[in-house]
Every structure is written in C-alpha cells, then in structure tokens.
Amino acid sequence: SKGMGQKLGLAGAFLAEAPLIILDEPMSGLDPRARIRLKEELLRQRSAGRTVFFSSHILSDIDEICDRIGILHSGRLLFVGTPAVFK
C-alpha cells in the first residue's frame, strides 16, 4: 500500500542519522496513528540537532512541527520566519 511504502521510505531516512533530512509531503498516505508517530519522530530529530526540511500543504502539521517556515509561490521565496509571525 502507499502508506506502507511511505513508512519504509521514512524509516530509511531516519536510520541514516544524517544531519539534514529532506522530505516531500511525508504525511501523504499515512493513517492517523502513523501521522502522530511521524510528528513525534520529526520533533525528536529536531531535538537531536538535525535539520528537517519538508514540504506540506497541511498548515496544522507545519504549525505543530516547524520552528521556521518558508513560503514559495511561483518559484519565489515570499516569506521566511516562524509560523506565529506568518499567522
């Protein structure tokens, strides 16, 4: 299934323990339980000093996970800052 493939790819990304993790729509295809666990893992990775860079259209996820965001529109960076300042 798409969710299982997504989980496998995420596990590989986290097991590498790289200082920078880049993810494209990491929540896509995940069930609610897996989404919660992924959010927890992303926060753990950040706490461990790793940079997690991911794209998402789900603003609530961004607000819960990110300490800095960048907004791209038509290939231009329109905003860089905290979610609170963006709101």
N, C-alpha and C positions, 0 to 999 in steps of 0.2 A: 504494500500500500504506500501511498505518498507519505503518510505520517511516519511509517517505519523507515523509509528511505531518508527522510529528513532527520530523524533521530540518529541514524547511523552516521550521516554526514556531520552532525553536530558533535557526536562523541569523538569522531576523528579529529575535529578541530580543537576540542578541549584537551584531548590526550596529548597533543603535540606540545602543550605548555609553551607556546610561542608568546613573545611579549606583545604581539599585535594580532588580534583576531578580527577578520573582516567577514561579515555575514550579510547575505542578501535575503531579506524577508524571512528571518529564522523561525518565526511563529507559523508560517504558512503550512497548512496541512496537519498541524498538531491538535490533539484533543485537549480539552480544558485542563486536565491533570498534567499533561506534558507541558503545556504553556506555563503553568505555575512553576513547575520544576525548572524549566528553562530560564524563567525570570530569576529564580533563586541562584542558578548557576552563573548567569551573567553578572549578577551582583557580587558573587564570590570571586569571579575572575577579576572584576574591577578592584575589589578589596585586596586581591593578591598583587596588585600593581600592574596588571595587564591592561592594555588599551583594547576596548571592544568597540569596533566601528560597524554599525549595521544600518540597513535601510528598512524603513517601515512606513506604512500608511496609517498605522493604528496609533493615534496620538496618546491614548491612555497608556499603552505599553511604553512609549517614549518617556512620558511623564514619570512613570514608576521606576524606570531603569537608568535613564541618562542624567548625567550632571552637566553635559554640554550638548548642544544640538546645532546642526547646520541645515538650513533650508535651501534647496536647489530648485530653481524654476527656469526652464528653457536653457539649461546649461550654465546658468549664472548663480553664484552663491549670493543669496539675498539676505541671509541672517546667520550669525554665529553668536551663541550665548547660551544662557541657561533656559530651561523650559519655563521657569517662572517669569523671566524677563520677556520671553516670547509671548506668553499669555497676556 
